[in-house]
Amino acid sequence: MATELSKDAIRRYGELPVLRIVYEGEFKTSPSALANTTSLREGMMLSEVDPEAVDQALEATGLYSEISLKYELMEGGVELIIELKEKLTLFPIPVASYSDQTLTLGLMALDSDFLGGMSTVLAGGFWSGKGYSAALGFFDRRIGASEVGLSFFSTGGRVQHKEDYPDGTRFGSYLEDTVTSDLGLSFFNDHALRPFLHAKVQWSRLDPDDAEQLDMSVDTLYVEPSAGLVYDDHRAEGWFKSGFGAVLSYRLGLSAKGGSDFGFGGASADYTIKLPGDHALSLGGSAGYGNEPRFFDESLGGRGFRTLPYGRSFSTKYGAAYSNYEVPLVGTSWGTLTACAFYEAGLYEVGPEGEEEVEGFHGPGAGFRLYLKNAAIPAFGADFAYDVPFRDLVISVTLGFAK
């Protein structure tokens, strides 16, 4: 009869070899993908098996609602039995939002365990009063048995941009067609520190009249190589992850047509502490500095930027910090509903080229989160923040926020 694999059992039978490994339960993941994730192999000694590491590796995929590791004695060795229950991994995601006086509607299809390989496929489109766009993505945490992860994401569409000063005054608008494709490689190993490489191709075409008015090129084509380091020692704590994480990156924009070269460096870090009662306290911040053309400016959002005036900004010179306290309200078999309170502060540069201004923001906020236990859909929720300098109430809805 199979018994839970405990540290005591490993001490007692550690010198026995693992003769067989069996994956049981409700899941579509292939045995080879599971073996690559758990690093378990037949012939290893039982003393080499770390149940906590196996559990954390499977938790990190976000694919399973139930995980258990058991063993059964056999003649001359032991059999390992990993029991899994997979979350719902294939589903449509309707998107609806209203921001900056614009309604956006969209539909995405997401499969988090595509063909049983633990890879994710994302496809869909969006429409708004400003234009339309389509997206296609493929993400594989680990290609086969290698230590390399692959990501590909491409978007394209037509958008009518409307640029405002921080006080809401409009300084310009332009119609833009864009196609962007990004290919990335991440390197996985047994350490928390990992490098990554990306290569992006970005094409943009402006309406000729808009381009002449803004003194910009009609067509631009950029190739953007980038590289960086990720440090991640987070561990699953139920509905959230505790620990420290950081990202350091640098992106170089090489103009192939209609522009000038640029560079951008960014850094972010977060630290989450588990408190009594499954409460979570998070501290973090991010900063960036670059000289991209205006239409390359990054859209700032998420933690650290939820109190921005009007809920958004486009800037390549910024810095922000935040604190976030989160508590579970309701825990059920299907998920966990939490409430959070936060405070954020930061600086960012905005405005048309040659007329940039440094603006500051800070203020408190509150919101809720819903973490689904039986669906591999990114968690979602809503935030209500108050920007003190602008006396502005900012409401944002988030899908797929990171913990």
VEXDREN-2710 file (C-alpha; in Angstrom, 1 decimal):
% VEXDREN-2710
k/r/px/py/pz
1/MET/0.0/0.0/0.0
2/ALA/1.4/3.4/-1.0
3/THR/2.5/5.7/1.9
4/GLU/3.3/9.4/2.0
5/LEU/7.0/9.9/1.3
6/SER/8.2/11.7/4.5
7/LYS/11.7/12.6/5.6
8/ASP/11.5/9.8/8.1
9/ALA/10.8/7.3/5.3
10/ILE/13.8/8.6/3.4
11/ARG/16.1/8.2/6.4
12/ARG/14.8/4.6/6.9
13/TYR/14.9/3.5/3.2
14/GLY/17.4/6.0/1.7
15/GLU/19.8/3.3/0.5
16/LEU/17.2/1.6/-1.6
17/PRO/17.0/2.4/-5.4
18/VAL/14.0/3.9/-7.1
19/LEU/12.9/1.1/-9.4
20/ARG/9.8/2.7/-10.9
21/ILE/8.2/6.1/-11.1
22/VAL/4.4/6.3/-11.7
23/TYR/2.4/9.5/-12.3
24/GLU/-1.3/9.0/-11.5
25/GLY/-4.4/11.1/-11.4
26/GLU/-6.3/13.5/-13.6
27/PHE/-4.0/15.3/-16.0
28/LYS/-2.9/15.5/-19.6
29/THR/0.7/16.4/-19.0
30/SER/3.1/13.9/-20.7
31/PRO/5.3/11.7/-18.5
32/SER/8.4/13.1/-20.2
33/ALA/7.4/16.7/-19.3
34/LEU/6.7/15.7/-15.7
35/ALA/10.0/13.9/-15.5
36/ASN/11.9/17.0/-16.7
37/THR/10.1/19.1/-14.2
38/THR/10.5/16.9/-11.1
39/SER/14.1/15.7/-12.0
40/LEU/13.1/12.2/-10.8
41/ARG/14.6/9.3/-12.6
42/GLU/14.6/5.5/-12.2
43/GLY/17.8/4.2/-10.6
44/MET/18.4/7.1/-8.3
45/MET/18.7/6.4/-4.6
46/LEU/15.7/7.3/-2.4
47/SER/18.0/9.4/-0.3
48/GLU/18.4/11.7/-3.4
49/VAL/14.7/12.5/-3.5
50/ASP/13.7/15.8/-2.0
51/PRO/9.9/15.7/-1.6
52/GLU/9.7/19.5/-0.9
53/ALA/11.7/20.3/-4.0
54/VAL/9.5/18.1/-6.1
55/ASP/6.4/19.7/-4.7
56/GLN/7.7/23.2/-5.2
57/ALA/8.7/22.4/-8.8
58/LEU/5.2/21.2/-9.6
59/GLU/3.6/24.1/-7.8
60/ALA/5.7/26.5/-9.8
61/THR/4.0/25.3/-13.0
62/GLY/0.7/26.6/-11.8
63/LEU/-1.0/23.6/-13.4
64/TYR/-2.0/21.4/-10.5
65/SER/-4.6/21.9/-7.7
66/GLU/-3.5/18.7/-5.8
67/ILE/0.0/17.2/-5.5
68/SER/1.1/14.3/-3.4
69/LEU/4.2/12.1/-3.4
70/LYS/4.0/8.6/-2.1
71/TYR/6.2/5.4/-2.1
72/GLU/5.7/1.7/-2.0
73/LEU/8.3/-0.9/-1.1
74/MET/9.2/-3.4/-3.8
75/GLU/11.6/-6.3/-3.9
76/GLY/15.0/-4.7/-4.1
77/GLY/13.8/-1.1/-4.1
78/VAL/10.9/1.3/-4.0
79/GLU/8.3/2.6/-6.3
80/LEU/7.5/6.4/-6.3
81/ILE/3.9/7.4/-7.0
82/ILE/3.2/11.1/-7.8
83/GLU/-0.5/11.8/-7.7
84/LEU/-1.7/14.9/-9.5
85/LYS/-5.0/16.7/-10.3
86/GLU/-4.7/19.2/-13.1
87/LYS/-6.5/22.5/-13.1
88/LEU/-8.7/23.6/-15.9
89/THR/-6.1/24.7/-18.5
90/LEU/-8.0/25.5/-21.7
91/PHE/-10.5/28.3/-21.7
92/PRO/-11.6/31.5/-23.3
93/ILE/-10.9/34.8/-21.5
94/PRO/-13.3/37.7/-22.4
95/VAL/-11.8/41.1/-21.8
96/ALA/-13.8/44.3/-21.2
97/SER/-12.4/47.6/-19.7
98/TYR/-13.1/51.3/-19.7
99/SER/-10.2/53.7/-19.3
100/ASP/-9.4/57.1/-20.5
101/GLN/-12.9/57.5/-21.9
102/THR/-12.4/54.4/-24.1
103/LEU/-14.2/51.1/-24.1
104/THR/-12.1/48.1/-24.9
105/LEU/-13.5/44.6/-25.8
106/GLY/-11.6/41.5/-26.5
107/LEU/-11.4/37.7/-26.4
108/MET/-8.4/35.5/-25.7
109/ALA/-8.0/31.8/-25.8
110/LEU/-5.5/30.3/-23.4
111/ASP/-4.1/26.7/-23.1
112/SER/-1.7/26.4/-20.2
113/ASP/-0.7/22.8/-20.9
114/PHE/-0.6/22.8/-24.7
115/LEU/-0.4/19.2/-26.1
116/GLY/0.6/18.0/-22.6
117/GLY/4.0/19.7/-22.8
118/MET/3.6/22.2/-20.0
119/SER/3.8/25.0/-22.6
120/THR/1.3/27.9/-22.9
121/VAL/-0.4/29.1/-26.1
122/LEU/-2.3/32.4/-26.1
123/ALA/-4.2/33.9/-29.0
124/GLY/-6.9/36.5/-29.4
125/GLY/-7.8/40.0/-30.4
126/PHE/-9.0/43.4/-29.1
127/TRP/-11.2/46.2/-30.3
128/SER/-11.7/49.7/-28.9
129/GLY/-12.7/53.1/-29.9
130/LYS/-9.1/53.8/-30.7
131/GLY/-8.5/50.8/-33.0
132/TYR/-7.9/47.1/-33.0
133/SER/-5.1/44.6/-32.5
134/ALA/-4.4/40.8/-32.4
135/ALA/-1.9/38.8/-30.4
136/LEU/-0.3/35.3/-30.6
137/GLY/2.0/33.9/-28.0
138/PHE/3.8/30.7/-27.1
139/PHE/5.7/30.1/-23.9
140/ASP/7.6/26.9/-22.9
141/ARG/9.3/26.9/-19.5
142/ARG/11.7/24.2/-20.6
143/ILE/12.4/22.8/-24.0
144/GLY/12.4/19.0/-23.6
145/ALA/15.1/17.9/-21.1
146/SER/17.2/21.1/-21.7
147/GLU/17.7/24.0/-19.4
148/VAL/16.5/26.5/-21.9
149/GLY/13.0/28.0/-21.9
150/LEU/11.5/29.6/-25.0
151/SER/9.0/32.4/-25.5
152/PHE/7.5/34.0/-28.6
153/PHE/4.9/36.8/-28.6
154/SER/3.7/38.8/-31.6
155/THR/1.1/41.6/-31.8
156/GLY/-0.2/43.8/-34.6
157/GLY/-2.9/46.3/-35.2
158/ARG/-4.0/49.9/-35.8
159/VAL/-4.4/52.4/-33.0
160/GLN/-5.3/56.1/-32.8
161/HIS/-3.0/57.4/-30.1
162/LYS/-4.1/60.4/-28.1
163/GLU/-1.3/61.9/-25.9
164/ASP/-2.0/64.1/-22.9
165/TYR/-0.1/66.2/-20.5
166/PRO/-0.4/65.1/-16.8
167/ASP/-3.2/67.6/-16.3
168/GLY/-5.3/66.0/-19.1
169/THR/-4.5/68.6/-21.7
170/ARG/-4.0/67.0/-25.2
171/PHE/-0.8/67.8/-27.0
172/GLY/-1.2/65.6/-30.0
173/SER/-2.7/62.5/-31.6
174/TYR/-1.6/60.2/-34.4
175/LEU/-2.7/57.0/-36.2
176/GLU/-0.3/54.1/-36.1
177/ASP/0.0/50.6/-37.6
178/THR/2.3/48.3/-35.8
179/VAL/3.7/44.8/-35.9
180/THR/5.9/43.6/-33.0
181/SER/7.5/40.1/-32.6
182/ASP/9.6/39.1/-29.6
183/LEU/11.6/35.9/-29.3
184/GLY/13.2/35.1/-25.9
185/LEU/15.4/32.5/-24.3
186/SER/15.6/31.8/-20.6
187/PHE/18.1/29.5/-18.9
188/PHE/17.0/27.3/-16.1
189/ASN/19.2/25.5/-13.6
190/ASP/19.2/24.5/-9.9
191/HIS/20.1/28.1/-8.8
192/ALA/17.9/31.1/-8.2
193/LEU/19.9/33.3/-10.5
194/ARG/19.2/32.9/-14.2
195/PRO/20.1/34.8/-17.4
196/PHE/17.8/35.6/-20.3
197/LEU/18.1/36.8/-23.9
198/HIS/15.5/38.5/-26.1
199/ALA/15.4/39.7/-29.7
200/LYS/12.5/42.0/-30.8
201/VAL/11.6/43.3/-34.2
202/GLN/9.2/46.3/-34.2
203/TRP/7.7/48.0/-37.2
204/SER/5.6/51.1/-37.1
205/ARG/3.9/53.2/-39.8
206/LEU/2.2/56.5/-39.1
207/ASP/-0.3/58.3/-41.2
208/PRO/1.7/60.6/-43.5
209/ASP/-0.1/63.8/-42.3
210/ASP/0.4/62.9/-38.6
211/ALA/4.0/62.1/-39.2
212/GLU/4.6/65.5/-40.9
213/GLN/2.8/67.3/-38.1
214/LEU/4.8/65.5/-35.4
215/ASP/8.0/65.8/-37.4
216/MET/8.4/62.0/-37.3
217/SER/9.2/59.3/-39.9
218/VAL/6.3/57.7/-41.6
219/ASP/8.0/54.2/-41.4
220/THR/10.2/53.0/-38.7
221/LEU/11.8/49.6/-38.2
222/TYR/13.8/48.6/-35.1
223/VAL/15.7/45.5/-34.1
224/GLU/16.0/45.3/-30.3
225/PRO/18.3/42.8/-28.6
226/SER/18.1/42.7/-24.9
227/ALA/19.7/40.7/-22.0
228/GLY/19.3/40.4/-18.3
229/LEU/19.4/38.5/-15.1
230/VAL/16.5/37.1/-13.0
231/TYR/16.8/36.2/-9.4
232/ASP/13.9/34.2/-8.0
233/ASP/13.8/32.3/-4.7
234/HIS/10.0/32.5/-4.2
235/ARG/8.3/29.5/-2.7
236/ALA/4.6/28.6/-2.8
237/GLU/2.7/29.3/0.3
238/GLY/-0.8/28.4/-0.8
239/TRP/-2.5/31.4/-2.4
240/PHE/0.7/33.4/-2.6
241/LYS/4.4/33.1/-2.9
242/SER/6.9/34.3/-0.3
243/GLY/10.6/35.2/-0.8
244/PHE/12.7/37.6/-2.9
245/GLY/12.8/38.2/-6.6
246/ALA/14.6/40.7/-8.8
247/VAL/15.1/41.5/-12.5
248/LEU/17.9/43.5/-14.1
249/SER/17.8/44.1/-17.9
250/TYR/19.2/46.3/-20.7
251/ARG/17.6/46.8/-24.1
252/LEU/19.3/48.3/-27.2
253/GLY/17.3/49.7/-30.0
254/LEU/19.0/49.5/-33.4
255/SER/17.2/51.5/-36.1
256/ALA/17.0/49.8/-39.5
257/LYS/14.8/52.6/-40.9
258/GLY/13.4/56.0/-40.0
259/GLY/14.8/56.5/-36.5
260/SER/17.8/56.7/-34.3
261/ASP/19.4/54.1/-32.0
262/PHE/18.5/54.1/-28.3
263/GLY/19.1/52.2/-25.1
264/PHE/17.0/51.4/-22.0
265/GLY/18.0/49.9/-18.6
266/GLY/15.5/48.6/-16.1
267/ALA/15.5/47.0/-12.6
268/SER/12.8/45.7/-10.3
269/ALA/12.7/43.8/-7.0
270/ASP/10.1/42.5/-4.6
271/TYR/10.2/40.8/-1.2
272/THR/7.1/39.0/0.3
273/ILE/6.9/37.9/3.9
274/LYS/4.5/35.3/5.2
275/LEU/2.8/36.5/8.4
276/PRO/0.6/34.7/10.9
277/GLY/-2.9/33.8/9.6
278/ASP/-1.6/33.4/6.0
279/HIS/-1.3/37.2/5.7
280/ALA/1.3/38.5/3.3
281/LEU/3.4/41.7/3.4
282/SER/5.2/42.7/0.2
283/LEU/7.7/45.5/-0.4
284/GLY/9.1/46.3/-3.8
285/GLY/10.1/48.9/-6.4
286/SER/11.2/49.4/-10.0
287/ALA/13.2/52.0/-12.0
288/GLY/14.0/52.6/-15.6
289/TYR/16.1/55.0/-17.6
290/GLY/16.2/55.3/-21.4
291/ASN/15.9/57.5/-24.5
292/GLU/13.4/55.6/-26.7
293/PRO/11.4/57.5/-29.2
294/ARG/8.0/58.6/-27.9
295/PHE/6.0/55.8/-29.5
296/PHE/8.3/53.3/-27.8
297/ASP/7.7/54.6/-24.3
298/GLU/6.7/51.9/-21.9
299/SER/3.2/51.8/-20.4
300/LEU/3.7/51.9/-16.7
301/GLY/1.3/49.8/-14.6
302/GLY/0.9/47.2/-11.9
303/ARG/2.5/47.4/-8.5
304/GLY/4.1/50.7/-7.8
305/PHE/2.0/52.5/-10.4
306/ARG/-1.6/51.9/-9.4
307/THR/-1.9/55.5/-8.1
308/LEU/-0.7/57.1/-11.4
309/PRO/-3.0/60.0/-12.5
310/TYR/-5.6/58.6/-14.9
311/GLY/-4.3/55.1/-14.2
312/ARG/-1.6/55.0/-16.8
313/SER/1.4/56.8/-18.2
314/PHE/4.0/56.3/-20.9
315/SER/7.6/57.0/-19.8
316/THR/11.1/55.7/-20.1
317/LYS/12.5/57.6/-17.1
318/TYR/10.8/56.5/-13.9
319/GLY/11.2/55.1/-10.4
320/ALA/8.6/53.9/-7.9
321/ALA/8.2/51.9/-4.6
322/TYR/5.3/50.2/-2.9
323/SER/4.2/48.3/0.2
324/ASN/1.3/45.9/0.0
325/TYR/-0.5/44.1/2.8
326/GLU/-2.9/41.2/1.8
327/VAL/-5.2/39.1/3.9
328/PRO/-7.4/36.1/2.9
329/LEU/-11.1/36.8/3.3
330/VAL/-12.7/33.6/2.0
331/GLY/-11.1/30.2/1.3
332/THR/-13.1/27.6/-0.5
333/SER/-12.4/24.5/-2.5
334/TRP/-12.4/26.5/-5.7
335/GLY/-10.2/29.4/-4.7
336/THR/-9.3/32.2/-2.3
337/LEU/-10.7/35.8/-2.1
338/THR/-8.3/38.3/-0.5
339/ALA/-8.3/42.0/0.3
340/CYS/-5.2/44.2/0.1
341/ALA/-4.1/47.7/1.2
342/PHE/-1.2/49.4/-0.3
343/TYR/0.8/52.7/-0.5
344/GLU/2.8/53.8/-3.5
345/ALA/5.1/56.6/-4.4
346/GLY/7.2/57.5/-7.5
347/LEU/8.5/59.9/-10.1
348/TYR/8.3/59.7/-13.9
349/GLU/9.1/61.9/-16.8
350/VAL/6.3/62.8/-19.3
351/GLY/5.6/65.2/-22.1
352/PRO/6.5/65.7/-25.7
353/GLU/10.1/65.6/-26.8
354/GLY/11.9/68.8/-25.7
355/GLU/9.1/69.7/-23.2
356/GLU/9.5/66.8/-20.7
357/GLU/8.4/67.3/-17.1
358/VAL/9.1/65.3/-14.0
359/GLU/5.9/64.5/-12.1
360/GLY/5.6/62.8/-8.7
361/PHE/2.8/60.7/-7.4
362/HIS/1.9/58.9/-4.2
363/GLY/-1.1/57.7/-2.3
364/PRO/-2.9/54.9/-0.6
365/GLY/-5.1/52.2/-2.1
366/ALA/-7.1/49.1/-1.5
367/GLY/-8.5/46.2/-3.6
368/PHE/-9.3/42.6/-3.8
369/ARG/-7.8/39.5/-5.5
370/LEU/-9.3/36.2/-6.6
371/TYR/-7.0/33.2/-6.8
372/LEU/-8.6/30.2/-8.5
373/LYS/-7.5/26.9/-7.2
374/ASN/-9.0/24.7/-10.0
375/ALA/-8.2/26.8/-13.1
376/ALA/-4.8/27.6/-14.5
377/ILE/-6.0/31.1/-15.3
378/PRO/-4.0/34.1/-14.0
379/ALA/-5.5/35.5/-10.9
380/PHE/-7.4/38.8/-11.2
381/GLY/-8.9/41.6/-9.1
382/ALA/-9.5/45.3/-8.8
383/ASP/-7.8/48.2/-7.2
384/PHE/-9.0/51.6/-6.0
385/ALA/-6.2/54.1/-5.4
386/TYR/-6.0/57.8/-4.6
387/ASP/-3.3/60.0/-6.0
388/VAL/-2.7/62.7/-3.5
389/PRO/-0.9/65.4/-5.6
390/PHE/-3.6/65.3/-8.3
391/ARG/-6.5/64.5/-6.0
392/ASP/-7.5/61.8/-8.4
393/LEU/-9.3/58.5/-7.7
394/VAL/-7.8/55.8/-9.9
395/ILE/-9.6/52.5/-10.6
396/SER/-7.8/49.6/-12.3
397/VAL/-8.7/46.0/-13.1
398/THR/-5.8/43.5/-13.3
399/LEU/-5.5/40.1/-15.0
400/GLY/-2.4/38.0/-14.5
401/PHE/-0.7/40.1/-11.8
402/ALA/2.5/38.6/-10.4
403/LYS/3.0/37.6/-6.8
END
